């Protein structure tokens, strides 16, 4: 679940950055690497402990989805704006402030005793991450004016991002083995404070205000559009798809997405250049980013529910599969860079998306009672290889088809739509899986041999909290009676979610084959390739 920032890299070093000593260069790179590592830890953190959080707080399926998406939504829709804020007012100050804001969010999460407070803390931390991703990258690129120095710095930044994805499940799973899940957020809060102090002491300030301005109408409309869409998708299974709040949320989404397109088409300095979508190959690349990353992160969320919630695996056990997936990309990265230069992004994207689809269908075929790592190893490795191929080639495919003066905005736009796809993954998969599981359980309870009182208790929990709450509720002997039915319903529901995510990945592969193709027409400049990592 690697996320990359929506950021427009400068074509040349900004004029206001004075030459610095080697120590200051190194210090800035260290601070930038700590910042992106922290942001990525926060993004991946819940994956290994979803089950523990659900059982501790007795969350509904919708609330559990919001815990992840409360972080993902601001990280996706605010990154472009924070990139401009850093250019206007200083990247170092933004990194320090964002790290401290993240720390506040982690304190809120670490002291949470309800789903609402945990979701609030995740949202605050997600706002911090939305600033850390672009500010850390721009801080590193500003201090490295030569192509060779920038390439090395971007390699370090990319490695730190991948390291964050590896650390998060290992750290959260290890901590929650011996303490409450709140401690995982508390430790991450300490890391956020360390990051803020390191940036303040080590980093060199930089900015590039020329030609940059904030696009508040665009930012507000896209943020409201995404929030209303996610609300409708997440709350639909529990509130009813025809309920007034859900219908109103979808209507609001249409209104605000139309408003976003309108204001961006009229803005002198838009956050997203709509004219890029007039280039068919670029529009196809954006579609691949949304659909493909929806498929990848939706599948990863599905896996986290299978391990932590349905199978009740320990946090550390649930973390290991994600270590396998995330560990593949750094291991094969040199090979991926060579492939990008030799065969181009098209074949890599087709192969990568097909691999992701195959991995998810393979995972679906593994029986729900198989809880060991060995039965899962094949789909996990295939998933990791597929993701590595896609993440290496996706931005290159976008920037290769636009004029060179727009490659930075193309990379930024691709990052934005990719993050939106990742945000939709857990929401849509959760809605589909829980809706199907609830429907199956409604019929199954009548045939479960329950007494009228037991049936009333189970039905009430199912109505109020949904299938996940019924599966994890401590009801004594009644839980034992219900376990086969809830396990089967949830397994069926989330297996159907994997069909959906696999279909999304196949769709992305078809788009890549048709619009990007298999002809090698060169790769992106070094800085764009680094940004794609």
N, C-alpha and C positions, 0 to 999 in steps of 0.2 A: 504494500500500500504506500508506494512512494509518491509523494506529491512534489511538483515543481512549481515555482512561483510564476505568476504572470508579470513579466518584467521586460521592459524595452532596453536592451543593453546599449550603452553609448557607442557611437561609431569611433569616437576618439576620446582620450582622457579629458575630463573637464578642466577648464582653464583655471579654476580656483584651487586646484589641488597642487600644492607646492611639492617639489621633490622631498622625500623623507629618507631618513636613515634606514639602513637595512633592518635594524631592530624594529622600527615603526612599521615597515612593510610586513615583517613577520608577525608582529603583534596584531595588526589589522586582519591578516589572514586567519590567525588563531581565533580572534574574536568572531569573525564571520563564520568560521567553521563551527564554533560552539553554538552560535545563534541558530544556524540551520539544523544542527543536530538536535537542539532542544525542541524546535518547532516540529521536527519529524517524530521525535519521541512522543510528543503530545498527540499527534495524529494517529499513531499506531497503538498507543497505550491501552485503550479499552479492549482490544481484540482478544487477549488471553484471559481477561477477567470478566467478560460479559456474564458468564454463568454465576460467578460469585456475587457480582453486583445485583443480578436479578434475584438471587435467593435471599441476599441480605436485606434488600429494600422491598422485596416482593413487588417488583415492577410489573406492569403490563407489557405486552409486546410492543405497543406504541411507545411507551416511555423508554424502553430499552433501545429502540431505534433512535429516539431523540438524543439519548446520551452520546451516541456517536455523531449524529448529524448536527448537534448543537455546536460541535467543534468544526465540522467540515464546512458548514454553510458560510460563516464569516471568513474562514480561510480561503474559500473559493471566490466569493463575490467582493471582498474588500482588498484583495492583493493588488489589483491594478491601481486603485486609488492610493494605497499606501506607497506604491512605487513612486507616484508623483509627489506625495508628501515628503518622502526622503530626499528626492531631487530638489525640492523647494527649500526645505528647512534643515537638512543635514541628516545623512544616513546614520552616523554614530549616535546622535541624539535619539533617533527613531529606534535603533536597536536597543539602547539602554531603556527607553521608556516602554517598548514592547515587551522586553524581558521582565520588567517589573510588573507590567499589567498581567502577563502570563502567571507570574508568581501569585498575584492576588487571586486569579482564577483558580489556581491549584490549591490555595488555602481554603477558598470557598468549597471546593470539591473535597478536600481532605477533612473538613469538619461537617460534611453533609450527613444527615440522617434521614433524608427523603430524596425521592427521585427529582423533585422540582429543584432542590438546592444543588444537586449534582449537575443537572442540566444547565442551571445558571452558571455554575463554575466552569463547565465545559465551554459555554458560549464566550465567557470572558477570556479564557485561555485561547480560544479560537481566534478572537480578535487580535490578541497578541501575536499569534502565529501568522496571521494574515500580513502583519507588518514585518515579522522576522524573515520570512522567505525572500521577498524582493529586496529589503534593505540590506540583508547580509550579502546577497549576490552583488548588488550595486556597489557596496562598500569594498568588496574584493576586487571588482573590475576597475574601480576608480584608482586604486593604489598600484595597479599593474599596467602601466601604459604600453609596454612592448608586447607583441603577440606571443613571444616565447614565455615571458613572465606570466601573462594572463592565462595561457594554456595550463601552466603548472598550478596556478592559483585555483582555476576552475576545476582541475582534477582533484585538488584537496577539498574544495567545497563539495563536489559531488560525492567524494568518499565519505565526508562527514555526514551528508544527507543519508547515504546508504547505511552508515554506522548507526545513525539514530533509529532507522527502521529495524536494525538487528538488535539494538540494545533494548528497545521498548518492551517487546514480549518477554524477553529474558528477565529484565528487571521487574516488571510488574508481576510476572508469574512467580519469580523467586521470592519477592517480598510477601505476596499474598499467601504463599505456602505457610508462612510463620506469623502473619499479622493480618489485620483487617484490610480490606481493599483500599480504605482511605489512605493508608500509609503509602501506597504506590503514588498517589497524587501528591502527598506531602513531600516525598523524596524528590519528585519532579519539580516541586516548588522551590526546593533548596537549589537544585540545578539551575533554575531560572534566575535566582539571586546571584549565584556564582557567575552566570553568563553576563548579567548586567554589570557586575563589578569588573569583570575582565574586559568588556567592551569599553567601559569608562576609562580604565587604566591603560589599555593597550592599543586601542584603535585610533586611527587618524580620521579626523572629520573630513567629509567631502560633501559636495552638493553640485547640482547642475541645473539651476533654475531657468536657464534660457529656453524659451519656447514651451515651458511646462506650465500647466494650470489645472486646477481641480475641476472635475466634471460632476458636481453634486447632483444635478437632475438625473444624469445617467446612473450614478451610483445608487441613489435612492430608489429609482424605479426598478432596477434589476434586483436589488436586495428584497424589496417587497414582493416582487414577482416570484422569486425563488422560495421565500418563506411561505407564501400562500400556497404554492404548488406542493411543497413538502408537507404542509399541514394537512391538505386534502388527502394526499396519498397515505400518510402515516395514520391519520385518524379515521379514514374511511372504514377499515375493517371493524373497529370498535364502535364508532358512532353511527355507522350506516352510511352507505354511499349516497343515499337520497336525503340525508339529514341536512337541515338548513345551514349549519356551519360549514359542512364539507362542500356542499354545492356553492355556497357563497365564496369559499376559498378558491375554487376553480374559476369562478366568474372573475374574481379579483385578479387571479393570475393572468387571464386573457387581457383584461383591461391594462394591467401594468406592463405586460410584455409588449403590447401595442404602444403604450406610452414610451417605453424604453427605445423601441425602434424609431419612434417619431423624434424624440429629443436627440438621439445620437445622429440621426440624419441631418439635423439642423445645427448641431453643435460645432463651434469653431475648433474645439479641442476635445473630441470625443474620447471616452475611455476605450471604446471598441469601434474600429473603423469598418463600417458596414460595406464600404466599397470593395473590401477584400473578398467578400462573399460573391462578388460578380465573377471572380475567377473560378471556373468550375472545379479545377483540381484542388484549390484551397478550400472551397466549400466542402468538397468530399473529405479532405483531411480533417476539417472541423467535425464533420459528422462521424468520422472514425473515432475521433478523440472522445466525443460524448458517448457513443454507443459502445465502443470497445472498453473504455474505462468504467462505464456502468456495468458491463459484463464482468470485468476483473474484480472490482471491489464488491459488487453484489455477491459474487462467488466466495470471496474471502469472508464477508459477513456471514454468509450461509454456513461456511466451515466453522466459524467461531461459535455459532449457535449449536451446531451439531456436537462440538466437543465440550463446550462449557455448560450448556443448558440441558440439552437432551441426554447426553451421556454422563453428565455430572463429573467430568474429569477434573483433576486438580488443576489449579492455575498453571503450575509449571508444565504439567503434561500437555495442557492446551496451548502453551507457548511454543513447544518444540516444532510442530508443523509450520508455524509462521516463520520460525528461524530458518527452516529448510527453504521455504519459498523466497524469503528476502535475502538469504545468503547466496543464492545462485547468481544474481546480477553482478555484485562486486567480483565474484570469482571469475566470471566469463567476460568481464567488461573489455579487456584488451582485444579479445576475439570479436566482440560486437563492433568495436571501433573499426577494425580491419574490414569486417563485412560491410559496414556502412560505406567505406571508401571503394571497395572492390565490386560489390553487387548492387549497392544502392538501397534506398528505403523500401521500394515496392516488394521485392521478394521477402525481405525481413518482416514486413508488416503482415503479409499474407500468411507466412509460416508461423509468426507469433500468434496471430489471432486464431488460426486453426489449432495451434497447440493449446491455447487457453480453453477453447471449446472442447477439445478432446479431454483435457484434464478434468473439466467439470462434469462431463458425462461419465468419465471413469470414476470420479469420486461418487457420483450418484449410484453407480453399480456396486459400490462397497456396502455390504449390509450394515445397518445401523448398530448392530451389536458388536461390530469389529472396532475395538477401541485402541488397539495397538498401533504403533507407528509403521510397522512393516507393510500391512495392507494398504496404507495411505501413501507410502513412499513414492510409488510410480506417479500417481496424479500430482503429488506435491512437486516433484522434480520437473515434470512436464509443465506445470503451472509457472514455476520459477523461470524456466527457459523461455517460455512464451512471453512472459512479462518483460524479461530482459530484452528480447528482440523488439518488442513493441515500444518500450520506453526509449530505446536507443534510436529508433527510426522515426518516431512520430513527428517530432518538431522539424527534423530534416525534410520530411515529406512536405510539410507546410511551407517552409521558407524557400525551398527550391523552386517554387512555382510563382513567386511574387517578385516584383522589381526589387533590386538590391537595397534601395533606400527604404523599403517597407519590411525588410526581413525581421527587424527588431519587433515591430508591431505584430507581424505574423506569428512570431514565437510567443509573444505575450498573449495574443488572442487564442492560440492553441492551448496554452497553459490554462487560460480561463475556462474554456469549454471542456477541457480534460477534467479539471477540478469539479465542474458542474456535473459531469457524468459520474464521477466518483461519489459525489454527494447523493445523487439519485439512486445509486446502487442499493445501499442498505434500506432506503425508504421503500422502493418498489418491491424488492425481494421480500422484505418483512411483511408488506401489505398482502402480497399474493400468498405467501406461505401461511400467514396467520388466518387469512380469510378462509382458505381451503381447510386448514386444520380445525377451525371453529365449526365449519359446516359439517365436517366428518364427525366431530365429537358430539354435536347436537343429536345426531342420529345414533351414535354408538352408546351414549349413556342410557338410552331406553333398553338396550340389549345387554347391559353390563350386570344384570342381576342385583341391582341396588335396591335397598329399602326405600320407601317414599321419602323418609327423612334424609337418607344419604343422597338420593337423587336431587332433592331440593338444595342441599348444601353444594353439591358439585355444580349444579346448574347456575346457582347464584355466583359462585366464583368464576365460572366460565363467562357469565354475562358481564361481570364487573371488571375482571382482570384479563380475560382471554385465555387461550390455550396454555401459554407459558406459565401463567400464575397457577392454573390448575395442576400442571405437571410438577411444579416445585412446591406446592403448598404442603405443609406438615399436618396431615389429617389423620395420623395414626393408621389403624387398619384400613381405613377407607383409601388412603394413598396407595396401599398395596393393590387393592382392587382396581384402582383407576390406572395404575402405571402402564399396563400393556396397551390400554386404549389411548392414553395421552402420548405415549412414546410413538405408537404407530401413526397417529394423526399428525404429530409434528414432523416425523420422518417423511411422511408422504407430502406434507405441505412444503417443507424445505427442499425435498427432492424435485418437486415441481418448480421451485425457484431456480434450481440448477439448470433445468431445461430452458427456462427463460434467459438466464445469463449465457448459456452456451449458444442459444439462438442469436443473442446480441453479438457475440464474438464472431459467429459465422457471417452475420450481416456485415460486420466491419471488414472481414476478410474479403468478401465479395466487392465491397466498395473500394478497397485497396487494389484488388486485381483489375477492376474496370478503370478506375480514374488515376491511380498512380502507376500501375503497370509494372512490367518486369525489365524495362529498358533503364540502364544506368545513365543518368544525365548529370552526374556530379553531386557533391554533398554540400552541406551548409558550411559557412565559415566556422573556424574553430570555436568562436565564442558561442554561436548558436548550438553547436553540437554539445558543448558543455552545459548549456542551459537546458538541453533536452534530457540530460541524464537524470 
